[in-house]
Amino acid sequence: MKIIVCENYDEMSKVGADIIAELVAEKPDCILGLATGSTPVGMYKELAAKNKAGEITFKDVTSFNLDEYYPLAPDHDQSYRYFMNHNLFDHIDIDKTRTHVPDGLAEDPALMGKNYDAAITAAGGIDLQVLGLGPNGHIAFNEPEKELYVGTHLTSLTDSTIEANSRFFASKSDVPTKAVTMGIGSIMQARKIIVLASGKGKHYVVEKMQDDRITTEVPATLLKVHPDVTLICDKDAYNG
Ligand code: GLP
């Protein structure tokens, strides 16, 4: 795993945006795997600025997001579809019909998950996957557990994740207790992965990502077996 330690959040955002911009320039019809959370917001702003300045175009890019709360409608202001439209898609020239987010209202989440993974494969597979880190080491919504799923699936959120994500909702009781999320296999099949981490709250996970062991109890450690992962973190996440 390659590690880039940045001075601060803004530098982390720029480094991440440059990596994506380079890929989009090189392969205009690339497949991006995108993440939500507060961490990638700055990077998405940088990408929108590059697009506005005419440096890159997203018109032939396809995207697949990692996860969505369940059950939650796409037009709910806390849905990850809403987040992506609001923080990125509405500000770039991407064709929204090429943007995919797991269906948070799927009647049959298992079937939806299978179809989601099949759609990624049919599109040619993810060229570059963006990941954030949960403070407990979760990636997407693959929470610390004895056994993890390979493909996209319905999962329950841990109390610590509900607590951490409650800052975006009116109250903790409004946070959905379930989500549909890409599995570890869906993520691992990406050709390249960039992980963004900012702030002292992510130090525990960033440290766990640097020793020579893996554990499903800290899902982000599983990324060590992927051949092309770049962890881009700021000093607070790196040093604690
Ligand atoms: C959510 C998402 C994750 C994200 C995490 C961290 O739980 N499902 O994909 O990485 O939040 O969020 P933040 O970047 O706000 O710390």
Residues whose N, C-alpha, C, O or C-beta is under 5 A from the ligand:
A	BS01	GLP	A35 T36 G37 S38 T39 D67 G132 L133 G134 A140 F141
